[in-house]
Structures are given as C-alpha cells and as structure tokens.
Amino acid sequence: MNSLRVRLGVLGLALLTGFTTPTAASAAQATPSPTVEEQRLGRATPQEILLRSGFDTTAPRLARALEGARSYAEARRVVGREGARLWRRAVDRAQGRGPAGGDLSRDDDRPLYWARLGMTRDVRTWEPEFGLTEGQRAALLDELERTSRGQDAIRYPHGKGMKRILLTGFDPFTLDQDIRISNPSGAAALALDGTVIETADGPARVETAVFPVRWQDFTEGTVERALRPHLPKVDLFTTVSQGRVGRFDIERTNGAWRGGFGDNDTVGRTETVPVSDPASQPQWTTTTLPYAAITAAQTGRFPVYDNTSVTEIPAGGTEPVVRPDGPTPGSTAREGGGGDYLSNEIAYRATLLRDRLGLHGTLPGGHVHTPVLQFAAGNTTEVTDPEFVRNRLDIIAQVRAILRVAAEAS
C-alpha cells in the first residue's frame, strides 16, 4: 500500500463525509449519514461477497440486538459482543473451522471488511428512543472497530518456551478503482491469528489485528493504542500491507510524511505524520527485522527484496530527491521505502513506538510489503477466480515463512 502502487490507480470520488453538527451537547444529536466507505456497501459486488460467504447475516443480527437495547450501556455491551463475534467468525472461517457459509474461498478477507461496514453503518444511523450524544455514538463505533479488528483480542500463553509474534494487516483499499479488491495483508492476519509456527528454536505464537485505511483513525492514535500494551512483551513484530506487483519488500526505512493520496473515505492528508510529542519526532525510523536473513531465504515463489530507497529533501535543500541507499543526515522525509501512504505510516508509528519504549536494540520489528493480489488475466467482473485464490494463498504462505525465518534469525 505504498505511493508507487496507489499512484498507478485512479483516484476515487473526491467526496468528504462528516458528522452532522450537533444542535446541543446535552441533547440527542442529529443522526449522521453513512460515510463514503459505508455507502459503497449498497453496490452489487459487496452484496455478492457477503452472500457467498454467509456474512450477510452479521449486520442484521447487530441491528436486531440494538433494537432490544434500552440504554447506552446496554448498547455498548451489544456492540462489543457482536464486534468480537465477527472477528472470531472471520478467523474461524479463514482457518477452516465451522461452516464456510457459501462458495467463496475461506481465505478471503473481504467478508470481514464488508460485514463490518454494514455494522458500522447501522450503528452510525441508529436512532434509539433513549437518544445518543455525539460522544456516545463515537464510543460505540470505536468499540465496534476495535473488537471486530481483533485489536483487543491479542492474547499470548503464559510462561516461557514459546516466542511471541505480533502481525498487523489492512483492509482492502482503492475500492473506487476496483470494488472487488482484496488485501492479502488482511487475509494473512486472519489466516495466522492464534496459530503456532514451528521454528528451529521452538514454537512461536502469532497474534494479529487489522487496521483501517483511513487517515483520521491513525491521527487519533489507533495504532499506538493497539500496539503499546504488547510491544514490550513480544519477541518480534511486523506490520504488513499490500505493495508492489510480483514481489515482497522488507522496508528498511520509514518516513514521517503523508503524501495526500485519498483513503477509503476519499480523504487526503498532506502533512508530517502527527504523533504525540512532535518536538522529539524523528524524520526517519528504521527496521530491526533481520532483513538480510529474510531476503536470503527461500520463503516462496515471490522474490523478497531489501528495499533501501527513500525520497527526501536534503538538508539545506528545497526539492525532493530519491536516495537509493537511504536518507542522508539532516534530511526531511517525503517517502519512506514503503512510500507516503498508510503502509509507510503504520510502519513509522510502530517502529517509533518501539524506539520510544526503549526497545530499538532488543525488539525485531518493521514492515513487510506483499505483492499486489491480482485476478486472472481477462477477469474484470467476477469477484473471484482460481488464479486469484492461488495468488492469495501463496502470499499468505510466504508471509508465514517470512515470520519463521525472522523468528529463527532474531
């Protein structure tokens, strides 16, 4: 999900959708309209994906449960329960547990994405008799986002003898270019959550979470909130996103710059990555993943590169310059190895958090870009095909192999 990738696509609709302005803080707020992202749900492709996976029942289930809620506290319990249920169901389906619910491949990440949007749309437009303030509605949506993304379900076994690995993925994106899009990083998160990888050094437990492709969520600290409790306790972490065609990349350097490309709500941001304590914010952070070992290993059919390139404004300069071997001293970031979109940003935020926690020298962590997930040549309308499924399964398997190599080399 880097700038090189997204600039090849077509920019989505330039629409901005926000909350309606409340009339009074003490009164029930005017009900917001669905977001741009949620509005795509009404199109034929999302409905087909939901129907062919059995996930078309999830939003109606939440709506029925909310109808019975008689207070905000009860509504919050309902939302948290149903969000967690959706995450567990998606993980179980991806890992072969329970009914498939339809003929869509189990490794597909899209049912989770579209089902969640149906649920957030229902919460956003819900008008209970007891009324909701803007803050209460926002809290319900936040609870639903966290629980349905696995962000509050990261659990490792107690005791020693098992390494702990944390992996994050992303939602599909560039949906106005092709609404059928799947994101192999999200699919990998579902396939690997709670699994154990056998390494030469013993077993390693993988826990995962998925993040939205929205600038505002990152501005509000969703990455730091989800990862901060776990980084001091894990042995390895990697953020993962979809990157370039036909290759994996281990991104050596991450930059503190947002390049402005539209997110899933078609909102663009061009600015320095906003973080806490900006006075101490570095322009660059670096991977501590064992990139040499990963790129040297045979992990799957796609080549894996150590990507050292960045784009910077040199110290004393005014124009961006591409540096194949990384940034120069005193430069200002314009693109990390992973570009200037949210894949670069999650890598920057996670590695900056690692460093601010004093873990740079002891915790291997960084970013992995997967190949672009492609449909078979000539498929411009069908939501799936055998080559599409094979590509996704191969990417997932190679992510797993990369984790094994990284764990053994760390």
Phi, psi and omega per residue, in radians:
M1 nan 0.924 -3.094
N2 -1.844 3.013 -3.069
S3 -1.151 -0.555 3.114
L4 -1.081 -0.671 -3.138
R5 -1.268 -0.897 -2.985
V6 -1.268 -0.422 -3.133
R7 -1.281 -0.211 3.066
L8 -1.394 -0.309 -3.101
G9 -1.539 -3.064 3.116
V10 -1.784 2.303 3.125
L11 -1.074 2.473 -3.129
G12 -1.306 -3.071 3.124
L13 -1.043 2.389 -3.102
A14 -1.572 1.145 -3.136
L15 -1.960 2.490 3.058
L16 -2.089 2.195 3.138
T17 -2.130 2.266 -3.131
G18 -2.314 -3.126 3.089
F19 -1.248 2.543 3.006
T20 -1.249 2.625 -3.080
T21 -1.263 2.232 -3.130
P22 -1.177 2.560 3.133
T23 -1.416 -0.554 3.116
A24 -2.784 2.434 -3.074
A25 -1.120 -0.545 -3.066
S26 -1.533 -0.167 -3.098
A27 -1.817 2.888 3.047
A28 -1.067 2.419 -3.036
Q29 -1.505 2.706 3.031
A30 -1.067 2.439 -3.058
T31 -1.269 2.206 3.118
P32 -1.210 2.737 3.030
S33 -1.459 2.793 3.050
P34 -1.023 2.591 3.104
T35 -1.282 2.953 3.045
V36 -0.974 -0.750 -3.138
E37 -1.082 -0.770 -3.136
E38 -1.197 -0.541 -3.108
Q39 -1.158 -0.432 3.113
R40 -1.162 -0.349 -3.079
L41 -1.031 -0.477 -3.101
G42 -1.318 -0.127 -3.126
R43 -1.350 2.868 -2.994
A44 -1.143 -0.697 -3.061
T45 -1.109 -0.872 3.085
P46 -1.011 -0.674 -3.134
Q47 -1.159 -0.648 3.088
E48 -1.146 -0.744 3.121
I49 -1.064 -0.760 3.135
L50 -1.141 -0.765 -3.112
L51 -1.153 -0.712 -3.073
R52 -1.405 0.011 3.061
S53 -2.065 -0.150 -3.075
G54 1.416 0.081 -3.116
F55 -1.505 0.095 3.077
D56 -1.229 -0.165 -3.120
T57 -1.609 -0.193 -2.970
T58 -1.250 -0.842 3.131
A59 -1.131 -0.774 3.075
P60 -1.031 -0.605 3.111
R61 -1.107 -0.789 3.106
L62 -1.094 -0.754 -3.120
A63 -1.049 -0.730 3.116
R64 -1.132 -0.701 -3.141
A65 -1.158 -0.674 3.125
L66 -1.168 -0.562 3.112
E67 -1.037 -0.510 -3.139
G68 -1.547 -0.091 -3.128
A69 -1.295 2.345 -3.095
R70 -1.959 0.067 3.128
S71 -2.761 2.879 3.092
Y72 -1.101 -0.731 -3.129
A73 -1.058 -0.729 3.115
E74 -1.162 -0.697 3.108
A75 -1.086 -0.681 3.138
R76 -1.141 -0.668 3.087
R77 -1.125 -0.723 3.124
V78 -1.074 -0.831 -3.098
V79 -1.097 -0.768 3.122
G80 -1.109 -0.726 3.132
R81 -1.129 -0.801 -3.085
E82 -1.279 -0.573 3.060
G83 -1.113 -0.806 3.116
A84 -1.121 -0.652 3.105
R85 -1.080 -0.717 3.133
L86 -1.104 -0.793 3.128
W87 -1.052 -0.821 -3.134
R88 -1.090 -0.703 -3.138
R89 -1.128 -0.717 3.133
A90 -1.148 -0.736 3.108
V91 -1.133 -0.794 3.140
D92 -1.064 -0.749 3.140
R93 -1.099 -0.772 -3.123
A94 -1.126 -0.511 -3.085
Q95 -1.768 0.224 2.992
G96 1.452 0.257 3.125
R97 -1.735 2.423 3.101
G98 1.339 -3.123 -3.107
P99 -1.217 2.574 3.093
A100 -1.250 -0.510 3.095
G101 1.407 -0.007 -3.127
G102 2.860 -3.004 -3.049
D103 -1.639 0.045 3.098
L104 -1.263 2.426 -3.102
S105 -0.932 2.440 -3.089
R106 -1.131 -0.448 -3.098
D107 -1.349 0.022 -3.041
D108 -1.300 2.239 3.119
D109 -1.528 -0.216 -2.992
R110 -1.219 -0.586 3.092
P111 -0.999 -0.698 3.089
L112 -1.071 -0.790 -3.099
Y113 -1.072 -0.907 -3.065
W114 -1.252 -0.600 3.089
A115 -1.138 -0.712 3.111
R116 -1.071 -0.732 3.138
L117 -1.105 -0.632 3.055
G118 -1.080 -0.655 3.139
M119 -1.260 -0.768 3.129
T120 -1.152 -0.630 3.090
R121 -1.078 -0.730 3.141
D122 -1.155 -0.702 3.113
V123 -1.190 -0.705 -3.097
R124 -1.120 -0.585 -3.056
T125 -1.826 0.076 -3.104
W126 -1.231 2.380 3.124
E127 -2.186 1.449 3.139
P128 -1.243 2.721 3.138
E129 -1.092 -0.557 -3.103
F130 -1.399 -0.135 3.066
G131 1.401 2.626 3.101
L132 -2.282 2.340 2.968
T133 -1.356 2.882 3.094
E134 -1.024 -0.712 -3.141
G135 -1.138 -0.700 3.125
Q136 -1.146 -0.748 3.117
R137 -1.102 -0.743 3.114
A138 -1.064 -0.662 3.123
A139 -1.174 -0.668 3.081
L140 -1.105 -0.760 3.122
L141 -1.133 -0.694 3.105
D142 -1.103 -0.752 3.107
E143 -1.071 -0.735 3.135
L144 -1.154 -0.748 3.123
E145 -1.066 -0.853 -3.076
R146 -1.129 -0.797 -3.065
T147 -1.257 -0.636 -3.104
S148 -1.418 -0.076 3.096
R149 -1.877 0.045 -3.136
G150 1.312 0.160 -3.046
Q151 -1.236 -0.412 3.114
D152 -1.875 0.219 -3.085
A153 -1.997 0.295 -3.140
I154 -1.355 1.990 -3.084
R155 -2.377 2.298 3.061
Y156 -2.031 2.606 3.105
P157 -1.165 2.617 3.106
H158 -1.341 2.829 3.088
G159 1.605 3.126 -3.088
K160 -1.820 3.061 3.067
G161 1.712 -0.094 3.102
M162 -2.349 2.187 3.077
K163 -1.239 2.710 -3.126
R164 -2.056 2.150 -3.139
I165 -2.077 2.362 3.090
L166 -2.041 2.250 -3.113
L167 -2.293 2.436 3.069
T168 -2.124 2.597 3.059
G169 -2.214 -3.058 -3.080
F170 -2.270 2.786 2.949
D171 -1.175 2.852 2.902
P172 -1.029 2.721 3.134
F173 -2.623 3.114 -2.988
T174 0.910 0.797 -3.049
L175 -1.308 -0.324 3.057
D176 -1.406 -0.238 3.008
Q177 -1.423 -0.772 3.105
D178 -2.745 1.891 -3.042
I179 -1.237 -0.175 3.130
R180 -1.388 -0.125 -2.941
I181 -0.996 2.431 3.003
S182 -2.009 2.728 3.105
N183 -2.052 1.976 -3.080
P184 -1.110 -0.384 3.086
S185 -1.205 -0.687 3.059
G186 -1.174 -0.683 3.103
A187 -1.107 -0.695 3.095
A188 -1.112 -0.690 3.115
A189 -1.059 -0.753 3.128
L190 -1.176 -0.737 -3.085
A191 -1.198 -0.502 -3.012
L192 -1.803 -0.203 -3.059
D193 -1.043 2.188 3.102
G194 1.335 0.079 -3.116
T195 -1.529 2.875 3.124
V196 -2.059 2.242 3.084
I197 -1.792 2.203 3.091
E198 -1.461 2.119 3.128
T199 -2.036 2.987 3.107
A200 -1.115 -0.354 -3.131
D201 -1.736 0.101 -3.099
G202 2.011 -3.077 -3.069
P203 -1.289 2.642 3.081
A204 -2.317 2.183 -3.128
R205 -1.605 2.294 -3.136
V206 -1.854 2.265 2.989
E207 -2.125 2.535 -3.012
T208 -2.374 2.889 3.008
A209 -2.664 2.803 -3.127
V210 -2.106 2.517 -3.115
F211 -2.090 2.690 3.132
P212 -1.356 2.785 3.045
V213 -1.757 1.242 -3.113
R214 -2.519 2.208 -3.129
W215 -1.026 -0.743 -3.010
Q216 -1.085 -0.687 3.120
D217 -1.057 -0.690 3.129
F218 -1.209 -0.678 3.080
T219 -1.031 -0.641 -3.110
E220 -1.405 0.024 3.002
G221 1.539 0.407 -3.100
T222 -1.066 -0.600 -3.124
V223 -1.189 -0.886 -3.105
E224 -1.103 -0.707 -3.136
R225 -1.088 -0.696 -3.114
A226 -1.305 -0.648 -2.999
L227 -1.625 -0.490 -3.031
R228 -0.949 -0.760 -3.123
P229 -1.150 -0.343 -2.966
H230 -1.854 -0.499 -3.069
L231 -1.006 -0.682 3.128
P232 -1.176 -0.201 -3.033
K233 -1.926 -0.180 -3.078
V234 -1.676 2.882 3.128
D235 -1.748 -0.252 -3.076
L236 -2.893 2.471 3.006
F237 -2.466 2.655 2.982
T238 -2.601 2.330 2.927
T239 -1.506 2.530 -3.061
V240 -2.313 2.460 3.052
S241 -2.642 2.945 3.094
Q242 -1.422 2.344 -3.030
G243 -2.179 -1.759 -3.003
R244 -1.799 2.851 -3.118
V245 -1.296 2.243 2.948
G246 1.325 0.246 -3.072
R247 -2.718 2.649 2.892
F248 -1.665 2.629 3.029
D249 -2.332 2.338 2.909
I250 -1.674 1.959 -3.029
E251 -1.418 2.023 -3.049
R252 -1.265 -0.683 -3.011
T253 -2.303 2.466 3.132
N254 -2.068 2.458 -3.049
G255 -1.946 2.677 -3.082
A256 -1.589 0.898 -3.085
W257 -2.490 2.385 3.027
R258 -1.766 2.214 -3.021
G259 -1.597 -0.079 2.983
G260 1.708 -0.066 -3.128
F261 -1.112 2.500 -3.079
G262 -1.139 2.438 3.119
D263 -1.590 -2.876 -3.087
N264 -1.221 -0.234 2.982
D265 -1.759 0.237 -3.097
T266 1.003 0.537 3.050
V267 -1.724 2.332 3.083
G268 -1.964 2.571 3.083
R269 -2.314 2.236 3.063
T270 -2.141 1.809 -3.014
E271 -3.063 2.975 2.964
T272 -1.155 2.435 3.119
V273 -0.977 2.101 -3.099
P274 -1.396 2.116 3.120
V275 -2.332 2.930 3.038
S276 -1.188 2.668 -3.136
D277 0.886 1.061 -3.101
P278 -1.092 -0.362 -3.137
A279 -1.106 -0.496 -3.138
S280 -1.810 0.215 -3.065
Q281 -1.313 2.187 3.088
P282 -1.409 2.747 3.045
Q283 -1.319 -0.457 -3.061
W284 -2.391 2.557 2.917
T285 -2.233 2.828 -3.048
T286 -2.214 2.704 3.075
T287 -1.248 2.607 2.932
T288 -2.094 0.248 2.982
L289 -1.168 2.631 3.097
P290 -1.337 1.284 -2.978
Y291 -1.117 -0.582 3.139
A292 -1.135 -0.757 3.128
A293 -1.169 -0.690 -3.113
I294 -1.152 -0.810 -3.088
T295 -1.240 -0.408 3.135
A296 -1.441 -0.352 -3.047
A297 -1.433 2.720 3.018
Q298 -1.583 1.725 -3.057
T299 -1.870 -0.172 -3.123
G300 2.864 -2.970 -3.023
R301 -1.379 -0.272 3.127
F302 -1.625 2.389 3.063
P303 -1.152 2.607 3.136
V304 -2.085 2.198 -3.057
Y305 -1.978 2.554 2.922
D306 -1.538 1.786 -3.042
N307 -1.630 1.966 -3.076
T308 -1.841 -0.049 -3.050
S309 -1.284 2.523 3.015
V310 -2.496 2.928 2.965
T311 -2.078 2.252 -3.056
E312 -2.370 2.821 2.838
I313 -1.767 1.949 -3.065
P314 -1.062 2.704 3.080
A315 -0.933 2.190 -3.124
G316 1.454 -0.053 -3.125
G317 -1.704 3.112 3.140
T318 -2.278 -0.280 -3.068
E319 -1.986 2.528 3.121
P320 -1.148 2.502 3.130
V321 -2.330 2.347 3.066
V322 -1.406 2.251 3.118
R323 -2.047 1.848 -3.104
P324 -1.085 -0.457 -3.052
D325 -1.883 0.358 3.080
G326 1.769 3.039 -3.035
P327 -1.262 2.730 3.060
T328 -1.742 2.776 -3.072
P329 -0.996 2.359 3.059
G330 1.354 0.126 -3.096
S331 -1.402 2.844 3.109
T332 -1.877 2.315 -3.056
A333 -1.240 2.432 2.934
R334 -2.236 -0.474 2.945
E335 -2.665 2.326 2.929
G336 -1.396 -3.068 3.073
G337 -1.018 -0.554 3.131
G338 -1.602 0.293 3.067
G339 1.599 -2.606 -3.104
D340 -2.344 0.446 3.133
Y341 -1.859 -2.856 -2.992
L342 -1.277 -0.334 3.037
S343 -1.193 -0.772 3.025
N344 -1.067 -0.700 -3.067
E345 -1.187 -0.704 3.127
I346 -1.163 -0.625 3.080
A347 -1.142 -0.743 3.121
Y348 -1.089 -0.839 -3.093
R349 -1.127 -0.764 -3.095
A350 -1.165 -0.730 -3.134
T351 -1.306 -0.556 3.031
L352 -1.141 -0.717 3.079
L353 -1.077 -0.772 3.056
R354 -0.924 -0.828 -3.084
D355 -1.208 -0.695 3.140
R356 -1.218 -0.377 3.042
L357 -1.487 0.036 3.120
G358 1.314 0.492 -3.022
L359 -1.934 0.148 -3.050
H360 -0.986 -0.730 -3.064
G361 -1.469 -0.127 -3.046
T362 -2.149 -0.306 -3.054
L363 -2.005 1.979 3.045
P364 -1.223 2.243 -3.141
G365 -2.921 2.626 3.124
G366 3.056 -2.645 -3.033
H367 -2.226 2.434 3.065
V368 -2.071 2.200 3.023
H369 -1.727 2.244 3.086
T370 -1.532 2.918 2.966
P371 -1.125 2.756 2.990
V372 -1.151 2.316 3.116
L373 -1.422 2.058 -3.019
Q374 -1.987 2.523 2.974
F375 -1.349 2.918 3.045
A376 -1.099 2.616 3.106
A377 -1.011 2.296 3.133
G378 1.629 -0.242 3.108
N379 -1.501 1.798 -3.138
T380 -2.019 0.014 -3.067
T381 -2.307 -0.572 -3.057
E382 -1.326 2.548 -3.075
V383 -1.349 -0.219 3.121
T384 -2.750 2.891 3.007
D385 -2.846 2.874 -3.066
P386 -1.023 -0.674 -3.139
E387 -1.191 -0.682 3.082
F388 -1.017 -0.810 3.133
V389 -1.152 -0.769 3.128
R390 -1.044 -0.776 -3.140
N391 -1.051 -0.765 -3.125
R392 -1.161 -0.752 3.125
L393 -1.104 -0.682 3.120
D394 -1.175 -0.670 3.100
I395 -1.133 -0.789 3.115
I396 -1.031 -0.802 -3.136
A397 -1.089 -0.634 -3.132
Q398 -1.297 -0.596 3.019
V399 -1.033 -0.775 3.120
R400 -1.060 -0.752 3.133
A401 -1.138 -0.674 3.092
I402 -1.091 -0.711 3.090
L403 -1.082 -0.725 3.125
R404 -1.071 -0.820 3.132
V405 -1.082 -0.771 -3.131
A406 -1.095 -0.694 3.125
A407 -1.163 -0.682 -3.138
E408 -1.247 -0.508 -3.097
A409 -1.552 -0.104 -3.047
S410 -1.672 nan nan
